[in-house]
Amino acid sequence: MGVALPRYAGMSPYDQIPFRWSVHIQRKPGAELEHYEFLADDSNDPRPEFVKALCRVMGKNGSVLAYSSGFESGRLADLASINSAL
């Protein structure tokens, strides 16, 4: 989501605010997919919990496939760059 008026501290107009993710994990070839998701409510800045929840699910090893890898990589880079401000 990108809004003209910054909603949270440290934002600029039209900054992207990631608020939802959906992940399917296959632990071994041929194994059933495990589904995880995150959807922020509208009461607080979703970025800190977005990152924490995604890191809990993803772990440190494995391959990542993305529908729009350029866009999604950009949003993750944005989150990493503001991590100290959150």
BADRENPA-580523 format. One record per atom (N, C-alpha, C, O): residue in three letters; x, y, z. Coordinates in steps of 0.2 Angstrom, whole numbers, plus 5000, padded with zeros to 4 digits. Example, Ala and Ser with C-alpha at 12.3 -4.5 7.8 and 13.67 -1.06 7.14 Angstrom:
2
ALA506649725039ALA506249785039ALA506649845039ALA507149835042SER506449895035SER506849955036SER506450005039SER506750065040
//
This chain:
86
MET500449945000MET500050005000MET500450065000MET500950065004GLY500350114996GLY500750174996GLY500250234997GLY499750244992VAL500350275002VAL499850335003VAL500150395002VAL500750405003ALA499750455000ALA500050514999ALA500350545006ALA500850585006LEU499950535011LEU500050565017LEU500450515022LEU500050465023PRO501050525024PRO501350465028PRO500950455034PRO500750495038ARG500850385035ARG500450365041ARG500950355047ARG500650355052TYR501550335046TYR501950315052TYR502650355052TYR502850385047ALA502950365058ALA503550395058ALA504050375054ALA504150315052GLY504450415051GLY505050405046GLY504850385039GLY505250365035MET504150395037MET503950385031MET503950455027MET503950505029SER503950445020SER503850495015SER503250485011SER502950425011PRO502950535008PRO502350525004PRO502450464999PRO503050464995TYR502050424998TYR501950364993TYR502450314995TYR502550264990ASP502750315001ASP503150255002ASP502750195003ASP502150195005GLN502950135001GLN502650075001GLN502650045008GLN503150045011ILE502050025010ILE501949995017ILE501749925016ILE501149915014PRO502249875017PRO502049805016PRO501549785022PRO501749805028PHE501049755021PHE500549745026PHE500249665026PHE499949645030ARG500449635021ARG500249565020ARG500749525016ARG501049545012TRP500849455019TRP501249415015TRP500849345015TRP500449325020SER501049295011SER500849235011SER501349185008SER501749205003VAL501549135012VAL502149095011VAL501849015011VAL501448995015HIS502148985006HIS502048915006HIS502748875006HIS503248895002ILE502848835011ILE503548805012ILE503448725011ILE503048695013GLN503948705007GLN503948635005GLN504648615008GLN505148635006ARG504648575014ARG505248555018ARG505648505014ARG506248505015LYS505348465010LYS505748415006LYS505448404999LYS504848414999PRO505748384994PRO505448364988PRO504848314989PRO504948264992GLY504348334986GLY503748294986GLY503348294992GLY502748274993ALA503548334997ALA503148345004ALA502548395002ALA502548434998GLU502148385007GLU501548435007GLU501748505008GLU502248515012LEU501448555005LEU501548625006LEU501248645013LEU500748625015GLU501648685017GLU501448715023GLU501248785021GLU501648825018HIS500648815023HIS500448875022HIS500448925028HIS500248905033TYR500748985027TYR500849035032TYR500649095029TYR500749115023GLU500349145033GLU500149205031GLU500149265036GLU500149245042PHE500149325034PHE500149375039PHE499749435036PHE499849445030LEU499249465040LEU498849515037LEU498849565043LEU498549545049ALA499049625042ALA499049675048ALA498349705049ALA497949705044ASP498249725055ASP497649765056ASP497849835055ASP498349855053ASP497349885056ASP497449955054ASP497649995060ASP497650055059SER497849965065SER497950005071SER498650035072SER498750085075ASN499149995070ASN499850015071ASN500250005065ASN499949975060ASP500850035065ASP501250025059ASP501449945059ASP501649915063PRO501249915053PRO501349845052PRO502049825051PRO502149765051ARG502449865049ARG503149845047ARG503549805052ARG503849755050PRO503549825058PRO503949785063PRO503749715064PRO504049665063GLU503049705065GLU502749635065GLU502849595059GLU502849535059PHE502749635053PHE502849605046PHE503449565046PHE503449505044VAL504049605048VAL504649575047VAL504749515052VAL505049465050LYS504549525058LYS504649475064LYS504249415062LYS504549355062ALA503649415059ALA503249355058ALA503549325052ALA503649265051LEU503749365047LEU504049335041LEU504749295042LEU504849235040CYS505149325047CYS505749295048CYS505649225052CYS506049175052ARG505149225057ARG504949165061ARG504849115056ARG505049055057VAL504449125051VAL504249075046VAL504749055041VAL504848995040MET505149095039MET505549085033MET506249045036MET506449005032GLY506449065042GLY507049035044GLY507649065040GLY507649115037LYS508249025040LYS508849045038LYS509049015031LYS509549035028ASN508748955030ASN508948915024ASN508448905019ASN507848905021GLY508548895013GLY508048875008GLY508048925002GLY508448975002SER507648904997SER507648954991SER506948984991SER506448964995VAL506949044988VAL506349084988VAL506149094981VAL506549124977LEU505449084980LEU505149104973LEU504649154975LEU504249154979ALA504649204970ALA504149264971ALA503849274965ALA504049264959TYR503149294966TYR502749314960TYR503049374956TYR503149374950SER503249424960SER503649484957SER504249494961SER504249544965SER504749464959SER505349464963SER505649534964SER505949554969GLY505649574958GLY505949634958GLY505549684963GLY505949714967PHE504949684963PHE504549724968PHE504649694975PHE504749734979GLU504549634976GLU504649604983GLU505349614986GLU505349624992SER505849604982SER506549614984SER506549694986SER506949704991GLY506249734982GLY506349804984GLY506049824990GLY506249864994ARG505449794992ARG505049804998ARG505449775004ARG505549815009LEU505749725003LEU506149695008LEU506849735010LEU507049745015ALA507149765004ALA507649805005ALA507449875009ALA507849895013ASP506849895007ASP506649955011ASP506549935018ASP506749985022LEU506249885020LEU506149865027LEU506849855030LEU506949875036ALA507349825027ALA508049825030ALA508349885031ALA508649895036SER508249935026SER508550005027SER508250045033SER508550085035ILE507650035034ILE507250065040ILE507250025046ILE507050055051ASN507549975047ASN507549925052ASN507749965059ASN507449955064SER508250005058SER508550035064SER508050095067SER508050105073ALA507650115062ALA507150165064ALA506550135067ALA506150175071LEU506450075066LEU505850045069LEU505950025076LEU505549995079
//
